């Protein structure tokens, strides 16, 4: 007598192959979604890190620019430098640094420029001896888009009041 092999076979095997295919496709879709999200987060994190680095460099450059402006003022005649514009050398060549200087003296004959008055800058009283010989510095450090370092312009502004 011959044995029939079809008794040992499971007739539902065709349906199991179909479900396995659907499960495999679902797993591939889930993994692809997770990979796309992680790639997007990596790109965003890189951009934020670059922008944060450029901003911190701008803050440090503004501190250095204030010290540099005080050095230049001390080497020149009073009120002879109304503005300083410079670009640092490599590796910081992407930054533009602009400093506008307003001098405050009790004696109006020291500067030929129009004096800073309380109307333009409220709170500064020119009659006080404490404000005599002071410079108001408006420091702007910026990274333009044309530098191809960042996708958006980064600008840091600092106003500093320094004694001469």
ChimeraX commands (.cxc) that place a marker at each C-alpha (Angstrom):
marker #1 position 0.00,0.00,0.00 radius 0.5
marker #1 position 1.24,3.38,-0.93 radius 0.5
marker #1 position 1.31,6.26,1.48 radius 0.5
marker #1 position -0.25,9.55,0.47 radius 0.5
marker #1 position 1.91,12.56,1.30 radius 0.5
marker #1 position -0.84,15.10,0.97 radius 0.5
marker #1 position -2.17,14.14,4.41 radius 0.5
marker #1 position 0.93,15.57,6.04 radius 0.5
marker #1 position 0.83,18.80,4.10 radius 0.5
marker #1 position -0.91,21.79,5.53 radius 0.5
marker #1 position -3.29,23.25,3.01 radius 0.5
marker #1 position -3.15,26.68,4.73 radius 0.5
marker #1 position 0.48,27.14,3.71 radius 0.5
marker #1 position -0.48,29.38,0.81 radius 0.5
marker #1 position -2.23,31.80,3.16 radius 0.5
marker #1 position 0.76,31.92,5.53 radius 0.5
marker #1 position 3.05,32.99,2.68 radius 0.5
marker #1 position 0.67,35.86,1.84 radius 0.5
marker #1 position 0.55,37.11,5.43 radius 0.5
marker #1 position 4.34,36.90,5.71 radius 0.5
marker #1 position 4.66,39.07,2.61 radius 0.5
marker #1 position 2.27,41.70,4.07 radius 0.5
marker #1 position 4.17,41.67,7.38 radius 0.5
marker #1 position 7.50,42.09,5.57 radius 0.5
marker #1 position 6.16,45.08,3.61 radius 0.5
marker #1 position 4.78,46.63,6.83 radius 0.5
marker #1 position 8.15,46.25,8.59 radius 0.5
marker #1 position 9.99,47.79,5.61 radius 0.5
marker #1 position 7.57,50.77,5.60 radius 0.5
marker #1 position 8.01,51.31,9.36 radius 0.5
marker #1 position 11.81,51.13,9.12 radius 0.5
marker #1 position 11.82,53.52,6.13 radius 0.5
marker #1 position 9.69,56.02,8.08 radius 0.5
marker #1 position 12.03,55.87,11.06 radius 0.5
marker #1 position 15.05,56.34,8.80 radius 0.5
marker #1 position 13.45,59.37,7.08 radius 0.5
marker #1 position 12.65,60.98,10.44 radius 0.5
marker #1 position 16.16,60.39,11.76 radius 0.5
marker #1 position 17.68,61.86,8.59 radius 0.5
marker #1 position 15.47,64.97,8.88 radius 0.5
marker #1 position 16.40,65.38,12.56 radius 0.5
marker #1 position 20.09,65.00,11.75 radius 0.5
marker #1 position 19.90,67.72,9.09 radius 0.5
marker #1 position 18.01,70.05,11.46 radius 0.5
marker #1 position 20.46,69.38,14.30 radius 0.5
marker #1 position 23.41,70.13,12.01 radius 0.5
marker #1 position 21.85,73.45,10.96 radius 0.5
marker #1 position 21.11,74.43,14.57 radius 0.5
marker #1 position 24.62,73.49,15.65 radius 0.5
marker #1 position 26.15,75.57,12.85 radius 0.5
marker #1 position 23.95,78.57,13.65 radius 0.5
marker #1 position 24.73,78.30,17.37 radius 0.5
marker #1 position 28.46,78.10,16.65 radius 0.5
marker #1 position 28.33,81.16,14.37 radius 0.5
marker #1 position 26.30,83.11,16.96 radius 0.5
marker #1 position 28.74,82.29,19.76 radius 0.5
marker #1 position 31.64,83.35,17.54 radius 0.5
marker #1 position 29.80,86.63,16.83 radius 0.5
marker #1 position 29.39,87.28,20.58 radius 0.5
marker #1 position 33.10,86.68,21.19 radius 0.5
marker #1 position 34.06,88.84,18.21 radius 0.5
marker #1 position 31.89,91.69,19.52 radius 0.5
marker #1 position 33.81,91.61,22.81 radius 0.5
marker #1 position 37.09,91.69,20.91 radius 0.5
marker #1 position 35.81,94.47,18.64 radius 0.5
marker #1 position 34.99,96.63,21.66 radius 0.5
marker #1 position 38.52,96.21,22.98 radius 0.5
marker #1 position 39.97,96.89,19.54 radius 0.5
marker #1 position 37.89,100.06,19.20 radius 0.5
marker #1 position 39.14,101.29,22.57 radius 0.5
marker #1 position 42.71,100.64,21.45 radius 0.5
marker #1 position 42.18,102.58,18.21 radius 0.5
marker #1 position 40.51,105.46,20.09 radius 0.5
marker #1 position 43.40,105.66,22.56 radius 0.5
marker #1 position 45.91,105.92,19.69 radius 0.5
marker #1 position 44.03,108.71,17.86 radius 0.5
marker #1 position 42.86,112.24,18.60 radius 0.5
marker #1 position 39.59,112.55,20.52 radius 0.5
marker #1 position 36.50,112.17,18.31 radius 0.5
marker #1 position 38.56,111.50,15.18 radius 0.5
marker #1 position 37.16,107.99,14.60 radius 0.5
marker #1 position 33.40,108.04,14.02 radius 0.5
marker #1 position 33.17,104.51,12.59 radius 0.5
marker #1 position 35.22,101.33,12.29 radius 0.5
marker #1 position 34.51,98.66,9.66 radius 0.5
marker #1 position 36.73,95.62,9.33 radius 0.5
marker #1 position 36.84,91.99,8.35 radius 0.5
marker #1 position 38.93,89.59,10.41 radius 0.5
marker #1 position 41.52,87.41,8.65 radius 0.5
marker #1 position 41.10,83.67,8.06 radius 0.5
marker #1 position 39.56,81.53,9.56 radius 0.5
marker #1 position 37.03,84.22,10.62 radius 0.5
marker #1 position 36.81,85.89,7.21 radius 0.5
marker #1 position 33.04,85.29,6.99 radius 0.5
marker #1 position 32.23,87.96,9.58 radius 0.5
marker #1 position 31.55,91.66,8.96 radius 0.5
marker #1 position 32.19,93.87,11.98 radius 0.5
marker #1 position 30.88,97.44,12.05 radius 0.5
marker #1 position 31.33,99.81,15.00 radius 0.5
marker #1 position 29.64,103.21,15.25 radius 0.5
marker #1 position 31.16,105.51,17.88 radius 0.5
marker #1 position 29.39,108.40,19.63 radius 0.5
marker #1 position 31.52,110.45,22.01 radius 0.5
marker #1 position 30.17,112.11,25.14 radius 0.5
marker #1 position 32.06,115.09,26.60 radius 0.5
marker #1 position 30.98,118.00,28.81 radius 0.5
marker #1 position 33.07,120.40,26.74 radius 0.5
marker #1 position 31.46,120.63,23.30 radius 0.5
marker #1 position 34.64,122.07,21.75 radius 0.5
marker #1 position 36.46,118.73,22.07 radius 0.5
marker #1 position 34.43,117.15,19.27 radius 0.5
marker #1 position 33.43,118.88,16.07 radius 0.5
marker #1 position 30.69,116.27,15.60 radius 0.5
marker #1 position 27.21,117.03,16.89 radius 0.5
marker #1 position 27.05,115.94,20.53 radius 0.5
marker #1 position 24.89,113.11,21.78 radius 0.5
marker #1 position 21.89,114.66,23.52 radius 0.5
marker #1 position 19.31,113.32,25.92 radius 0.5
marker #1 position 16.73,113.40,23.11 radius 0.5
marker #1 position 18.61,110.83,20.99 radius 0.5
marker #1 position 19.70,108.66,23.91 radius 0.5
marker #1 position 17.41,109.13,26.92 radius 0.5
marker #1 position 19.10,108.86,30.30 radius 0.5
marker #1 position 22.49,110.34,29.32 radius 0.5
marker #1 position 22.97,113.68,31.03 radius 0.5
marker #1 position 25.90,115.58,29.58 radius 0.5
marker #1 position 26.20,117.83,32.62 radius 0.5
marker #1 position 27.27,114.97,34.89 radius 0.5
marker #1 position 30.99,114.57,35.44 radius 0.5
marker #1 position 30.63,110.77,35.37 radius 0.5
marker #1 position 29.63,110.86,31.69 radius 0.5
marker #1 position 32.50,113.10,30.64 radius 0.5
marker #1 position 34.92,111.26,28.35 radius 0.5
marker #1 position 32.66,108.37,27.43 radius 0.5
marker #1 position 32.10,106.61,24.14 radius 0.5
marker #1 position 28.90,104.86,23.13 radius 0.5
marker #1 position 29.71,101.93,20.84 radius 0.5
marker #1 position 27.15,100.24,18.62 radius 0.5
marker #1 position 28.80,97.00,17.52 radius 0.5
marker #1 position 27.24,94.86,14.79 radius 0.5
marker #1 position 28.75,91.48,13.90 radius 0.5
marker #1 position 27.09,89.73,10.99 radius 0.5
marker #1 position 27.51,86.72,8.74 radius 0.5
marker #1 position 25.88,87.41,5.36 radius 0.5
marker #1 position 24.18,84.67,3.34 radius 0.5
marker #1 position 26.67,85.27,0.53 radius 0.5
marker #1 position 29.39,83.70,2.73 radius 0.5
marker #1 position 27.79,80.26,2.05 radius 0.5
marker #1 position 28.32,79.29,5.67 radius 0.5
marker #1 position 24.72,79.55,6.82 radius 0.5
marker #1 position 21.33,79.39,5.15 radius 0.5
marker #1 position 20.12,82.52,6.94 radius 0.5
marker #1 position 21.90,85.71,7.94 radius 0.5
marker #1 position 23.24,85.79,11.48 radius 0.5
marker #1 position 23.55,89.20,13.12 radius 0.5
marker #1 position 24.60,90.06,16.66 radius 0.5
marker #1 position 24.17,93.61,17.95 radius 0.5
marker #1 position 25.82,94.97,21.08 radius 0.5
marker #1 position 25.65,98.44,22.58 radius 0.5
marker #1 position 28.46,99.27,24.96 radius 0.5
marker #1 position 29.24,102.37,27.01 radius 0.5
marker #1 position 32.98,102.71,27.73 radius 0.5
marker #1 position 35.04,105.29,29.58 radius 0.5
marker #1 position 37.92,106.83,27.66 radius 0.5
marker link #1:1,2 radius 0.2
marker link #1:2,3 radius 0.2
marker link #1:3,4 radius 0.2
marker link #1:4,5 radius 0.2
marker link #1:5,6 radius 0.2
marker link #1:6,7 radius 0.2
marker link #1:7,8 radius 0.2
marker link #1:8,9 radius 0.2
marker link #1:9,10 radius 0.2
marker link #1:10,11 radius 0.2
marker link #1:11,12 radius 0.2
marker link #1:12,13 radius 0.2
marker link #1:13,14 radius 0.2
marker link #1:14,15 radius 0.2
marker link #1:15,16 radius 0.2
marker link #1:16,17 radius 0.2
marker link #1:17,18 radius 0.2
marker link #1:18,19 radius 0.2
marker link #1:19,20 radius 0.2
marker link #1:20,21 radius 0.2
marker link #1:21,22 radius 0.2
marker link #1:22,23 radius 0.2
marker link #1:23,24 radius 0.2
marker link #1:24,25 radius 0.2
marker link #1:25,26 radius 0.2
marker link #1:26,27 radius 0.2
marker link #1:27,28 radius 0.2
marker link #1:28,29 radius 0.2
marker link #1:29,30 radius 0.2
marker link #1:30,31 radius 0.2
marker link #1:31,32 radius 0.2
marker link #1:32,33 radius 0.2
marker link #1:33,34 radius 0.2
marker link #1:34,35 radius 0.2
marker link #1:35,36 radius 0.2
marker link #1:36,37 radius 0.2
marker link #1:37,38 radius 0.2
marker link #1:38,39 radius 0.2
marker link #1:39,40 radius 0.2
marker link #1:40,41 radius 0.2
marker link #1:41,42 radius 0.2
marker link #1:42,43 radius 0.2
marker link #1:43,44 radius 0.2
marker link #1:44,45 radius 0.2
marker link #1:45,46 radius 0.2
marker link #1:46,47 radius 0.2
marker link #1:47,48 radius 0.2
marker link #1:48,49 radius 0.2
marker link #1:49,50 radius 0.2
marker link #1:50,51 radius 0.2
marker link #1:51,52 radius 0.2
marker link #1:52,53 radius 0.2
marker link #1:53,54 radius 0.2
marker link #1:54,55 radius 0.2
marker link #1:55,56 radius 0.2
marker link #1:56,57 radius 0.2
marker link #1:57,58 radius 0.2
marker link #1:58,59 radius 0.2
marker link #1:59,60 radius 0.2
marker link #1:60,61 radius 0.2
marker link #1:61,62 radius 0.2
marker link #1:62,63 radius 0.2
marker link #1:63,64 radius 0.2
marker link #1:64,65 radius 0.2
marker link #1:65,66 radius 0.2
marker link #1:66,67 radius 0.2
marker link #1:67,68 radius 0.2
marker link #1:68,69 radius 0.2
marker link #1:69,70 radius 0.2
marker link #1:70,71 radius 0.2
marker link #1:71,72 radius 0.2
marker link #1:72,73 radius 0.2
marker link #1:73,74 radius 0.2
marker link #1:74,75 radius 0.2
marker link #1:75,76 radius 0.2
marker link #1:76,77 radius 0.2
marker link #1:77,78 radius 0.2
marker link #1:78,79 radius 0.2
marker link #1:79,80 radius 0.2
marker link #1:80,81 radius 0.2
marker link #1:81,82 radius 0.2
marker link #1:82,83 radius 0.2
marker link #1:83,84 radius 0.2
marker link #1:84,85 radius 0.2
marker link #1:85,86 radius 0.2
marker link #1:86,87 radius 0.2
marker link #1:87,88 radius 0.2
marker link #1:88,89 radius 0.2
marker link #1:89,90 radius 0.2
marker link #1:90,91 radius 0.2
marker link #1:91,92 radius 0.2
marker link #1:92,93 radius 0.2
marker link #1:93,94 radius 0.2
marker link #1:94,95 radius 0.2
marker link #1:95,96 radius 0.2
marker link #1:96,97 radius 0.2
marker link #1:97,98 radius 0.2
marker link #1:98,99 radius 0.2
marker link #1:99,100 radius 0.2
marker link #1:100,101 radius 0.2
marker link #1:101,102 radius 0.2
marker link #1:102,103 radius 0.2
marker link #1:103,104 radius 0.2
marker link #1:104,105 radius 0.2
marker link #1:105,106 radius 0.2
marker link #1:106,107 radius 0.2
marker link #1:107,108 radius 0.2
marker link #1:108,109 radius 0.2
marker link #1:109,110 radius 0.2
marker link #1:110,111 radius 0.2
marker link #1:111,112 radius 0.2
marker link #1:112,113 radius 0.2
marker link #1:113,114 radius 0.2
marker link #1:114,115 radius 0.2
marker link #1:115,116 radius 0.2
marker link #1:116,117 radius 0.2
marker link #1:117,118 radius 0.2
marker link #1:118,119 radius 0.2
marker link #1:119,120 radius 0.2
marker link #1:120,121 radius 0.2
marker link #1:121,122 radius 0.2
marker link #1:122,123 radius 0.2
marker link #1:123,124 radius 0.2
marker link #1:124,125 radius 0.2
marker link #1:125,126 radius 0.2
marker link #1:126,127 radius 0.2
marker link #1:127,128 radius 0.2
marker link #1:128,129 radius 0.2
marker link #1:129,130 radius 0.2
marker link #1:130,131 radius 0.2
marker link #1:131,132 radius 0.2
marker link #1:132,133 radius 0.2
marker link #1:133,134 radius 0.2
marker link #1:134,135 radius 0.2
marker link #1:135,136 radius 0.2
marker link #1:136,137 radius 0.2
marker link #1:137,138 radius 0.2
marker link #1:138,139 radius 0.2
marker link #1:139,140 radius 0.2
marker link #1:140,141 radius 0.2
marker link #1:141,142 radius 0.2
marker link #1:142,143 radius 0.2
marker link #1:143,144 radius 0.2
marker link #1:144,145 radius 0.2
marker link #1:145,146 radius 0.2
marker link #1:146,147 radius 0.2
marker link #1:147,148 radius 0.2
marker link #1:148,149 radius 0.2
marker link #1:149,150 radius 0.2
marker link #1:150,151 radius 0.2
marker link #1:151,152 radius 0.2
marker link #1:152,153 radius 0.2
marker link #1:153,154 radius 0.2
marker link #1:154,155 radius 0.2
marker link #1:155,156 radius 0.2
marker link #1:156,157 radius 0.2
marker link #1:157,158 radius 0.2
marker link #1:158,159 radius 0.2
marker link #1:159,160 radius 0.2
marker link #1:160,161 radius 0.2
marker link #1:161,162 radius 0.2
marker link #1:162,163 radius 0.2
marker link #1:163,164 radius 0.2
view
